[in-house]
Each structure stands twice: as structure tokens, then as C-alpha cells.
Amino acid sequence: MDIYNEHCLPHLTNCVCGMKPLARQRALIVPQAQGNVLEVGMGTALNLRFYDKDKVTRVWGLEPSPGMRRVAAENVKRSGIQVEWLDLPAARIPLGDATVDTVLLTFTLCSIADWRGALAEMRRVLKVQGRLLFCEHGAAPDASILKWQKRITPWWKHAAGGCHLDRPIPTLLETGGFSILEMDEDYMGGVPRIAGYTYRGSAAKR
């Protein structure tokens, strides 16, 4: 067992990803989820408090880490939302074709090793009229910031659960077979710029 990833990282993730600047970003995108929701990389379930319970039918939480699911238990209990955990990687989503109304990605795509396989699976399970909602940090448009993102990522990802600072999120989504419907992008206040350039919006599968 990887002691750091299963026992230390989940608590660190719950603390860092629960910070107010990130919570403000979550609050802008998560309430749009509706119907049958698949949250990919649910982590410690920090999004649950932002769901609109009147719009959501069910929530599948895809999270392969037992440590993350263990730390998430209290957040799930506090939310009052029933979560059906799926403990497989994102490239192996155990759901049928076109069964999901909303795929939700928040600060997740940066850390998925097989992002191509994962997006192919998300596209497969998403209904034709469904939406992929995303709030992700990634490559900054400023050359000086991006330069440091690329320099630091090889070390950063080892301490941060595989997180890449420099992934071009819109390009990944489009390469994965999605068309971006709307998107806002900016630096997140209260977070160092090297880790705080955020892409937030919705996409449909092509």
C-alpha cells in the first residue's frame, strides 16, 4: 500500500481543495448539475454541498482511492445526498452507454493519467443531450507563468496526486470528442498564479 497516497494525500486534498477560493469556483459550476450525475474524481466529496438537490436524481461518485472515499464519508453524511460509489479508474466507468445526464469534473482532469481513455468513457456514458460541466485549473496564457508551470510539474505531480499544472484543458476536452458550449477562464483569486489559472464551463459530446 502507498501510505502517502492512501493516508496522507486524502487529508491534504480535503484541506487544500476545501479552501475558500476553490469553493467559490465550485459554487459557480456544481449547481448546474441535473438528473443522473456522474462526478469523476469525486475525491473527498467537497462538491456535494453545492448540488441543487431539487435538480439531481442520483449521484455516482467515481473515486478509485479507498483513502479518498474514507475521508469523504463525513462530507457525504453532512450533505444528506446519497452517493453510489464507483471504485474504478475513470478509463473504466462501470455504467451503460448514454445513462448519464451530467458529467461533473472539478479539479480532476489535471491528475488523470489516461485522460484520453477517461474522456472517451465520459463521452460514452453521457446522453446525447447531456452536458459535461467542468471547473479545472491548467495551462496559463502568460508565457512566463506557463514556463514555470512546465518546470515545476514533474516534481509537483509526485506530491499532489498526479496533478499537472500545465495541462491545456480546452484542448484536452476537444481532443476527447467534446465541443465546448461556453467557458470562462481567469486567474483564481487567493491562489498563486502558477496553480490558479481556471477554466470553467460546459461541453457536449460530438
C-alpha positions as CSV (number, residue, x, y, z in Angstrom):
1,M,0.0,0.0,0.0
2,D,1.2,3.5,-0.8
3,I,1.0,5.1,2.6
4,Y,1.3,8.7,1.4
5,N,-1.4,8.4,-1.3
6,E,-3.9,6.5,0.8
7,H,-3.4,8.1,4.3
8,C,-1.8,11.5,3.9
9,L,-2.9,12.8,0.5
10,P,-6.7,12.4,1.2
11,H,-6.5,14.6,4.2
12,L,-4.2,17.1,2.4
13,T,-6.6,17.2,-0.5
14,N,-9.6,17.7,1.7
15,C,-7.9,20.7,3.4
16,V,-6.3,22.4,0.3
17,C,-9.2,21.7,-2.1
18,G,-11.7,22.9,0.5
19,M,-10.1,26.4,0.7
20,K,-12.4,29.3,0.0
21,P,-11.0,30.3,-3.4
22,L,-11.7,26.8,-4.7
23,A,-15.1,26.7,-3.0
24,R,-16.1,29.9,-4.8
25,Q,-15.2,28.2,-8.1
26,R,-17.2,25.1,-7.3
27,A,-20.2,27.2,-6.4
28,L,-20.3,28.7,-9.9
29,I,-20.5,25.3,-11.7
30,V,-21.8,22.5,-9.5
31,P,-25.4,23.8,-9.0
32,Q,-25.9,23.4,-12.8
33,A,-25.7,19.6,-12.5
34,Q,-29.0,17.8,-13.0
35,G,-30.6,14.4,-13.5
36,N,-28.3,11.4,-13.2
37,V,-24.9,12.9,-12.3
38,L,-21.5,11.2,-12.7
39,E,-18.9,13.0,-10.7
40,V,-15.5,11.9,-11.9
41,G,-12.7,12.1,-9.4
42,M,-15.1,12.8,-6.5
43,G,-12.2,12.9,-4.1
44,T,-13.4,13.8,-0.6
45,A,-16.8,14.8,-1.8
46,L,-16.3,18.6,-1.4
47,N,-18.8,19.3,-4.2
48,L,-21.8,17.9,-2.5
49,R,-22.8,20.9,-0.6
50,F,-23.1,22.9,-3.8
51,Y,-25.6,20.5,-5.6
52,D,-29.1,21.7,-6.2
53,K,-31.0,18.7,-4.6
54,D,-34.2,19.6,-6.5
55,K,-32.4,19.1,-9.8
56,V,-30.5,15.9,-9.1
57,T,-31.9,12.4,-9.4
58,R,-28.9,10.4,-8.4
59,V,-25.1,10.9,-7.9
60,W,-22.5,8.4,-8.9
61,G,-19.1,9.2,-7.4
62,L,-16.2,7.8,-9.3
63,E,-13.2,7.6,-7.0
64,P,-10.7,4.7,-7.1
65,S,-8.9,5.7,-3.9
66,P,-10.1,4.0,-0.7
67,G,-8.4,6.7,1.3
68,M,-10.3,9.5,-0.5
69,R,-13.6,7.6,0.0
70,R,-12.9,7.1,3.6
71,V,-12.2,10.8,4.2
72,A,-15.3,11.7,2.1
73,A,-17.6,9.8,4.4
74,E,-18.2,12.8,6.7
75,N,-18.8,15.2,3.8
76,V,-21.3,12.7,2.3
77,K,-23.1,12.4,5.6
78,R,-23.3,16.1,6.2
79,S,-24.7,16.7,2.7
80,G,-27.7,14.5,3.0
81,I,-27.1,13.3,-0.6
82,Q,-26.9,9.6,-1.2
83,V,-23.8,8.7,-3.3
84,E,-23.3,5.5,-5.1
85,W,-19.5,5.0,-5.2
86,L,-17.8,3.6,-8.2
87,D,-14.3,2.5,-7.3
88,L,-12.7,2.1,-10.7
89,P,-10.4,4.4,-12.7
90,A,-12.0,7.0,-15.0
91,A,-10.9,5.0,-18.0
92,R,-13.2,2.1,-16.8
93,I,-16.5,3.7,-15.9
94,P,-18.9,0.8,-14.9
95,L,-22.0,2.4,-16.4
96,G,-24.0,1.7,-19.5
97,D,-23.9,3.8,-22.7
98,A,-25.9,7.1,-22.6
99,T,-27.0,6.7,-18.9
100,V,-25.7,10.0,-17.5
101,D,-27.3,13.4,-17.8
102,T,-24.4,15.4,-16.3
103,V,-20.7,14.5,-16.1
104,L,-19.0,16.8,-13.5
105,L,-15.3,17.5,-13.5
106,T,-13.8,19.8,-10.8
107,F,-10.0,20.0,-10.4
108,T,-9.8,16.4,-11.7
109,L,-8.6,16.4,-15.3
110,C,-5.2,17.7,-14.2
111,S,-4.5,14.4,-12.4
112,I,-5.9,11.6,-14.6
113,A,-3.0,9.7,-16.1
114,D,-5.0,8.2,-19.0
115,W,-7.0,11.3,-19.8
116,R,-7.8,10.2,-23.3
117,G,-9.3,6.9,-22.1
118,A,-11.2,8.7,-19.3
119,L,-12.7,11.3,-21.7
120,A,-13.7,8.5,-24.1
121,E,-15.5,6.8,-21.3
122,M,-17.2,10.0,-20.2
123,R,-18.4,10.6,-23.7
124,R,-19.7,7.0,-23.9
125,V,-21.9,7.2,-20.8
126,L,-23.2,10.8,-21.4
127,K,-26.6,11.1,-23.1
128,V,-26.8,12.9,-26.4
129,Q,-28.4,15.9,-24.8
130,G,-26.3,15.6,-21.7
131,R,-23.7,18.1,-20.5
132,L,-20.2,17.8,-19.2
133,L,-19.6,20.5,-16.6
134,F,-16.0,21.4,-15.8
135,C,-14.0,23.6,-13.5
136,E,-10.4,22.9,-13.9
137,H,-7.0,24.6,-13.4
138,G,-4.4,24.3,-16.1
139,A,-2.0,26.0,-18.5
140,A,-1.9,29.8,-18.1
141,P,-1.9,32.0,-21.2
142,D,1.1,34.1,-20.0
143,A,4.4,32.7,-21.3
144,S,6.3,33.5,-18.1
145,I,3.7,31.6,-15.9
146,L,3.5,28.7,-18.3
147,K,7.3,28.3,-18.3
148,W,7.3,27.8,-14.6
149,Q,4.3,25.5,-14.7
150,K,6.2,23.3,-17.1
151,R,9.3,23.4,-14.9
152,I,7.6,22.6,-11.7
153,T,5.0,20.0,-12.8
154,P,7.5,17.0,-12.9
155,W,8.1,17.5,-9.1
156,W,4.6,18.8,-8.2
157,K,2.7,15.8,-9.6
158,H,4.5,13.4,-7.2
159,A,3.4,15.4,-4.1
160,A,-0.1,16.3,-5.4
161,G,-1.5,13.0,-6.5
162,G,-0.5,13.3,-10.2
163,C,-1.7,16.9,-10.6
164,H,-0.2,18.6,-13.7
165,L,-0.1,22.4,-13.5
166,D,0.3,22.8,-17.3
167,R,-2.5,20.9,-19.0
168,P,-4.3,22.8,-21.8
169,I,-7.8,21.9,-20.6
170,P,-9.9,23.1,-23.6
171,T,-7.6,21.2,-26.0
172,L,-7.9,18.0,-23.9
173,L,-11.7,18.3,-23.9
174,E,-11.9,18.9,-27.7
175,T,-9.4,16.1,-28.4
176,G,-11.6,13.8,-26.3
177,G,-14.6,14.3,-28.5
178,F,-16.4,17.2,-26.8
179,S,-17.5,20.6,-28.1
180,I,-17.2,23.4,-25.6
181,L,-20.5,25.3,-25.4
182,E,-19.4,28.0,-23.0
183,M,-16.3,28.8,-21.0
184,D,-14.9,31.4,-18.7
185,E,-11.2,31.5,-17.9
186,D,-9.2,33.6,-15.5
187,Y,-6.8,33.5,-12.6
188,M,-8.4,32.4,-9.4
189,G,-8.1,35.0,-6.7
190,G,-6.4,33.9,-3.5
191,V,-4.2,31.2,-5.2
192,P,-0.7,31.5,-6.6
193,R,-0.9,32.2,-10.3
194,I,1.2,29.1,-11.2
195,A,-1.6,26.9,-9.8
196,G,-4.6,29.2,-10.3
197,Y,-5.5,29.6,-13.9
198,T,-9.0,28.2,-14.1
199,Y,-11.2,27.0,-17.0
200,R,-14.9,26.8,-16.1
201,G,-17.9,25.9,-18.4
202,S,-19.9,23.2,-20.1
203,A,-19.4,20.9,-23.1
204,A,-21.4,18.5,-25.2
205,K,-20.2,15.3,-26.9
206,R,-19.7,15.5,-30.6
